[in-house]
C-alpha cells in the first residue's frame, strides 16, 4: 500500500490543483462575450460559455472589485483574467486553487479611505479599502468536498495604485462563485478509496465542474488521498499528486491515459489491482471513457494482454450487484413482492408471521420483531434454527451483505446496537449515536457507512456515520454520526440509493413524499418542488427501494395499502391490502 501522507506539493501539484479549480468556474455572467455550446456530456449543465472583460482604464475601486468577482465566473476558466485585477504581488501570492466559496447576494461597499497608523487619512494615491458582503452558502475544499456554511461573510479588499490604476492587493484564498454558477456547472461525483482492510471500495463524494477536464479533475482529487487526520477508515493505493501527470487526456476511441512518475511495476500484484480498481471506478463516471491505460515511468500496467483496462472491470471490489427484493407482512404472513407479484415466503414464515410488526429478510434468514417490540425472532429462510433476542423498543432489523444482522433498540434511554452473526452476538460501541433516539437504521451497500433517522428536540433528522473495521475486516463499532442537511421535515424510513445518496420519506404540503439527498448535504431532490413522481396524499408510512440504477419502489400507507412505482412511471395502488410491515433485502 502507498502511504496516504503526501510529501510537500511541488510545482506539478500546483499545476494539477490550478487545473482542477480553474475548470471549476462557470455561470451566467453579467457582461462580456457570451456564447452557447452543445450540451453533449449528459450532465445537464448550462451551455453558456463566457469570456469576462479585463479591467477598464480609470475604473473605480468598487468597479475593480465587481470586475474581479465577474472574472471568476469565466467558462472555460482561466484565472488569468481575474489575476489582471490584482497587484503583481497579489497575483503572485493568490492561492486560487485552495478552495471554492459559494455565495449569494453580493454587496460592494463604498470606498473606505485607508488610514495610517496615527489614524490620519492618506492622500488620494494611498491605498483604499472596499468591503464585499456575501451570504455564503457553502465551501468546497481543494478536493471538492462540500461543506455547508449558511452564514454571512465580509471580505475587506485593500486596493493600491499600479501605474495609476486601482488593483486588489490582498485577494481572498480560493475562488468565489455565485450559487447560479455552482448550480449551472458543478456536479456531484465520487472518488473511490478502499476501506481499512482493503476489501471494498468506499465512495467519497466531491463536486467538480463538468467539461473537457473532468477526467483530470477526478484524478487530481483522487491522488490527494483520504484525509490523513480522519479516523483511518479509508486507505489508498494510488500514488500521490506529486507524481501524477497534470493532465489525463482521453483519446477519440475513449481511452484515458493516467500517468505517474513512479515505477508501478515494483508494486505487488495486489497493490496494482487495488490501484487499478480505484482509478477505474473513479473514471467510469466520465462520459465516453471506455478504457483506462495506467502508466508508471513509461511502463503501462498489464491488463490481460492489453495495455488498456476496460472501464467496467474490477466490479468485484464494488457493492453487491445481487438483486434486491421487497418483503412484507400481509394477512399475518411474510411475503415476497417482485414486479407487483406477491407470493408467500416458503417455509414457516409464509404460513405464520407470529404477529411480527417489522421484519428483515435476506439469503441468510428472517428476523421478525414481535408485537410489543420487546423481542426479535431470528431463523433461517425456512423458519428453522430459531433464536430469540430480547430488547426494548426494537426498530426494524437489518441484514447486511456479509450476513450480519443489525439489531437496534433503546434500553435505559440509550440507543444500543447489537451485531448477530450465526449463533454469536455482541454489543457494539457506537459513540455519539447512543444519545440519539433512532427510528430507522440501515448500512450502505458496501458496508462502510450507516444511516439513521433519529428524533430529538429539533424534530426528526438524518445522520450518517462510519462502520469501523479492523485490518481483518472485523466490525469494531460505529463512528460518531454526522447530520445530513436537508430542508425536508420529518424524514423517516431511510435507505441507501447509492454509496453516497439516501432515499427517504418526508413531509410536504402534498403529504408524504419520496426524497433523495446527498450524504454531504449538498442537494435534495424529489417531492413537490424538486421533481420526481409524486405520491398521492396517502400518509405513507414505510418505503422500500429496490437495487440497480433504476429500481422499483414500494410504499405502504396509513390504511395498510401497497403502492408501486416503476422507473419513469407514476405511483400505482396495488390490490394487496393489509400490509403491516415492509422492507427490502436479498
N, C-alpha and C positions, 0 to 999 in steps of 0.2 A: 504494500500500500504506500502511496505517496503522501507525505506529511502535509496536513492542511495548513500549517503555519508557513506563510509565504514570505520569501525574502523581500527586502525593500524594493519598491517599484522602480523600474528603470524607465528610460525614455520610451521603450517599446510598450510598456504597460500604459504609460500616459497616452500614447497614441491610440491604444485599444479603448481606453476609457473615454477619450475625447470622441472617438468614432461612435461609441455606444450612446453617449449623451447627446452628441451633436445630431445624431439621427433621431433624437427624441423631441423634436420641436416642430409642431405644426398646428394650424388652426385657421380660422377665417379672420384675417387681419383687417386693419382699418385703412391701410394706404399701401401704395406700391403696386407693381405689376402682378396681376393675378391670372393664373391660367388653370384650365381644367385638364385632368388626365383621366384615363380609364381606370376604373377600379377592377384590377384583374387579379387580386390576391385573395379574394374571398373573405376578407375581414370586415367588410362594410365600412371601411374608413372613408373620410372625406376625399373628394377628387380634386380639391383645390391645392395648387402649388403657389408659393408666394416668395417674391424677392423683395425684402424690405429696403427702404431708402437709407442712404448713408446720411451722416449729419449735414444739415444745411448750414451754409455760411451765415454767421450772425445769429444763430439760434440762441434763444434764451436758456437759462439753466433748466427751467421746467420743460421746455421743448426737448432738450437733450435727454432728460430722464424719460419722458414719454417715448422718444425715439428709441432709446435703449430697450425699453420694455417691448416695443413693437419688433425690434430687430431679433429678439429671442423667439419670435414666432415664425421664423423662416422655415420653409419646407420645399425641397430638402434643405437640411440645416447645415450651416457653417457658422461658427462663432466669429468669423472674420468681420462681418458687418457689425455685430454687437460690440466687438472689440474696438471698432472705429469710434465709438462713443466714449472711450476710456483714455486716460492719460497713458503715455508709454509705460510708465511704471505700473499703473493699474492693470493694463493689459497683460504685462509680464507676470504679475502675481495672481491673476484671476484663476481660481480653481473651478473652471466651468463644469468639469466632469464629476464633481464631488457629490452632487445631489440635484434633485428637481423639486421645486416648491410649486404647488398647485393653488391658485388663488382666485378670488372673485373681487369685484368692486374696488378697483384700484383708485386711489385718490392722491394726486400730487399737490403738495402744499405750495403756497407762495414761497419765493426765495427768502431764506433767512440769512442775514448778513453774519458771517463768521466773526467772532471776536478774538482779540489776542488774549494773552494770559492775564492782563490787567482789567479785562472786560471792555476795553475801548473798541469801537467799530474800526474795521480796517478800511483801506481805500477801495475804490471800485475795481481795482485789479486783483484784490485779495480774494482768497477762496470764499465760497458761499456754500450754505447747506440747503438741500432740498429734501423734504421728508416724503416718503411714499408710505401710505397706509393701505393695507390689504386685509381681506378676510381670507386667511389661509385655510384651505380645506384639508390638505394632506401633503405628505412629503414622500419622495422616493429616495432611497439611499443609492449608493454608487452601483449596486447590482440591480436595482429596480424594485426592491421591496417596498411595499406600500404601507404607510403609517398614517392613520387619520389624526389630524390635529384639531381642526374646527375651532380656531381661535383667531382673534385679531392680531396683527403684527405690524410693526413700524420699522422701516429701514431708513436711516438717515444717510444720504449721499453727500459727500464732500466734492464740490466741483472746483476745478482750478483752470486758469487760462493756459492754453497751449497754442502758441503762435496766434494769440489774440482770440482764440475760440474756446468756449467752455467745454470741459471734458470731465468725466467722473474719475475721481482718484481712488475710490475705495469700493470697488464692485463687491456685491454680496457673494458668498461662496455658492457655487452651483448656478442653475438656471431658474428663472421664474417663468411659468407658463400659466395661462388662464384656464379655467375649467373647460371652456368650449374646446380650446386647443387640445387638452388632455383627452376629452371625450371623442374628438374627431380622429385622433391619430394614434393614441396609445391603446394597446390591447393586452389582456392578461395572457401570460404563458407560464409554463412550468419548466424549471431546470431540475435535473434529477441527480440526487446523491444516493448513496447506499445507507441502509441502517447500520447500526454498530456491528452486528455480526457479518455484514456483507451478504445477506441473504436476499434482500428485496430492495427494489428501487423506491425512493421516497421523493414525491414531487415537492418542490419548493416554489410557491407562486411568486412571480415577479411581473412587472409591467414594462413593456418596451414599445417603441414606435414601430409601426409596420413600415415596410419599404424594402428596397433592394438590399439593405444592410442588416436584415433581420437575422440571418444565419450568423453574421459576425457578432451582432449584439448578444445573441444567445450564448455563443461560445465564450465571449468575454465575461459574461456573468457567471457561467459555469466554472470557468477556470479560476475565478476568485475564491471558490470553495465555500464550504459552510462557515458559519460564524464560529471563530475559534474561541470566543468567550461564552458560547452556549453550553447546553447540557451534555454535549458529546454524543447525542443520539444519532448524528449523521456523520458519514465519512466519505471521502472522495478518493478516487484512483486517478483522476485527471491531473496532469502536471499543471503548475501554476501559470498565471497570466504572464509572468516574466519570460516564459519560454514559448508562449503561443504566438504564432504569426498573426500580425494585426489585421488580417483580412481572411474571410472564409469565402472564396469565390465559388459560384455554382455554375457549372457548365451548361451548355444548351441541352445536353441529354440528362440533366438533373443530378449530376454527381457533385457533391460538395467536398471540397478539399480542406481538411483540417490538418495543419502542420505545426509541429513542435520542434524547437531547437534542443531536442534531447533524444538520446538513443532509447526508443521504446522497446527495441528487441531485447534489451537487457532485463526487461521486466519478466516475471514469471508468467506462465500461460494463464493462471488465474487472474493476475493483475491486468494482463492485456484484455482478457474477456470482460472484466468489470469496467475497465476504462472504455472499451468499445460500447458496452451497454449504456453507460451514462451519456455518451455523445450521441449515439443513435436515437435513444429515446428523446433527448432534448431537441435534436434537429428534425425529427419526424413531424414537428409542428410547422415547419417551413413549407409553404406550397411549392409543388413541382420538384422537390428534392426526392429522388428515387433511390439514391445510394450515397454512401459516405466513404471517402478514402482518407484514412488516418495515417499520417506520415510523421516519422520521427527521425531527424538527422538524414533526410532524403530517402529513408527506407520505409515503405508502406507496410503496415501490419498485414499479414496474410489473412485472406478471407476465403477459405475453401477453394484455393486455386485461382482466385481473383484478387485484384488489389483494392476493389471496392466492396463494401459491405452493404447488403440490401437494407433499405430503411425499415423494413418490417422484421428484421432479425432481432434476436435477443429478447423474444417475448417471454421466455421463462423467468426472467427477473421481475416482470411486471405483475400487476394484480391478477388474480384468477379470472379466467375467461369462462368458467363454468356458468351455465345458465342459472339464473335466479328464478325461483318460483314464488308464488303468493300462496299463503296458507291462512286459514281462518277457522273459527268455530261456528258452525251452522247447525241449529237444531240440536245442540248438545253433542255434536260430533266434529272431529277435526277433519278438514277437507283441504284439498289442493286445488288451486284456481289457476288455470292456464288458458289464455285466449277465450275467456268467458265460459270455459268449460269447468264445471265444479264437480269434483269426484272425491269420495271419501278416501281418507288415507288408509292404506292396507294395515291390517293388524288391529290391535285392541283400541287404539285411539280413534279409528274410523267408526267404531261402534259406540264408544262412550268416552266423552272428553272429561268425565269425572268432575263436572262443574267448573272447568277451567275458565278463568276470567281473562287470561292472557297466555300466549304460547310463544315458543321459539322452536323452529324446526330446521333441521339440517340433515345431511347424509349420515351424521353421527348419531342422531337421535331426536327425541322430542322432550322439551321441558315445558311444563304447564304450571302456572301459578294458580293455586286453588282458591276457592271462594274464601273471602276474608283476608287474602293476601298475606297469610301467615305461614305458608308452606309452598314449596315447589316440588313437583314430582318429576323425576328425570328417568327416562327409559331409552332403549334403542328404538329404531323406527317402528318395530313391530309391537312395541309396548312391553317388552320383556326387560329383565335385569333392572328392576325398579329400585330407585333410591329416592329418599325424601330429605329435603333440607328445610329446616325451619327458618323463619325470617320475620321481619317487621315491616309492614308497608312495602312489600316486594313490588318492583315495577317489572315491565316486560323483560323476560330473559332473552339473552342474545348469544348465538353461536358465532364464532369467527371461522375463517377459512382453514385454520390449523386444528380445528376440532375442539377448541376450548369453549366452555360455557361460562358466560359472564352473568353473575347474579348481583343485583344492586338492591339494597334495602336501607332502612334508616332506624336502627336500634339506638336508644339513648339519645335521640335528637341529633345524631351524627350520621352522615351517609357512610355506608360500608360497601366495599366491592369485594366479592369472592370469585375466585377462578377455579372452575371444576374441570378436571381432566381425568376421564375414566373414573376410578373409584377414589381418586385423591382430590382434595380441595384445600385451598389456603386463602387467607385474607390478605389482601394487598395493601401496601402503603400507598395512599392516594393524595397526600399533600393537601392543598387548599380545597380540593374537591369535597373533602369531608364536611366542610362548612356550608355547602350548598344543598338545597332541597331538590334533589334530582328527580325529574319526571320522566325523562326518556334517555336512553344510553345506547350508543352504537359505536363499534370500531370501524375504521376506514378499510377499504378493500385490500390494502396491502398490510394492514395490521400495525401501522406505525403511529396512528393517531386515534383519539377517541373524540366523540362529540356528545354533548348532553344538552337538553333543555332543563333549566332549573328555575325555580321561583324564589323570590326574595322580596325585600321591602319595596323595590322598584318595579316589581312585576316579573313576568317570565322573560328569561334571556337565554341566548345560545352561547355555549362555551366550547372551546376546543383545547385539547392538551396532547401530550406525548404518551405513547405506550413505551415504557422504559424496558430495555432488554440488555442482557449481558452479551459478551462475545460469543457465547454458545447458543444464542437465540432464545434464552430462557427469559420469560417475563419477570421483571423485578418489581414493577409497580406502575403507577401513573404519575406523570408530571403535573405540575400545577395547571389549572385551567385558565385560559385567557378568553375574555369576552369577544365574541364576533359581533361587530357593529352592524345593525340593521334597524331601519326605522319601522319595521313591521311589528305590530303589537301582538302579544300573546302567542309567540311561536311555540309549537309543540310537534310531537311525532316526527322527530328529525331523522334523516337518513343521509347517507353519502351518495351523491350522484356522480362523483369522480374523486380522485385523491385529494383535490383541493377545493371542492364545492359541495355544498349541503343543500338538500331539499327538505322542506318542512311545510306544515300548515300554519297559517297566521290569520289574524283578524283583518277585516277590511270593511268598507262601507257596504259592500255587497256580500257580507257574510264571510265565512272561512274560505280562504283561497290557498293555492299552492304557490310557494315561492322557492327560488334558488338563490343562495348567497355564496360569495367567495369567502373562504375562511380568513382572509386578511381584511375583511370588512370593506373592500373597495367597491362592491356592487351588489345589488339585489334586483332580481328580475322576477317576473310573474305578477299575479294579482291583476287588479283592475287597471292600474296606471302603468304597469310595467310589461305588458304583453303576455302572451300565452293563453291557453284555453281556460275559460272561466268556469268554476263550479257553480251550479245553481245555489241559491241561498238555502242550504240544507243543514247548516250547522254540522259540518264534517267533523268527525271525532278521531279517525285514525287514517293513516296514509301508508301505502306500501308501494315501493318503486322497484321495477324490475332491473335487469342488468343490460349492459350494452350502451351504445351511443344514443339509441332511440328506443328507450324502454317503454313498456306498457306501465300504466299506473292504475291503482285501485284505491278507493276510499270508502269508508263507511260513514253513515250519518246518524243523527240523533234517534232516528226511527229504526236503526239496525239494518238499513238497506245497503246494497252494494252498488257502487258506481265504478265505471271502467272508462279509461282514456287510452286510445291508441295514438301512436305518434302522428301528429298533424291533424288529428281529429278533434271531436268535442266530447265532453263527458256524457256518458250514456248510462241510464239506470238499467240494471240487470234485474232479472226476475227472481233472483235469490234474495230471500228475506231472512231475518233472524240471525244476522251476522254479529256475534257478540265479541269477537276478537279478530284481529287482522295483523299479519306480519309478512315479511319476505325472508327467504332463506334458500339454501341449496337443496 
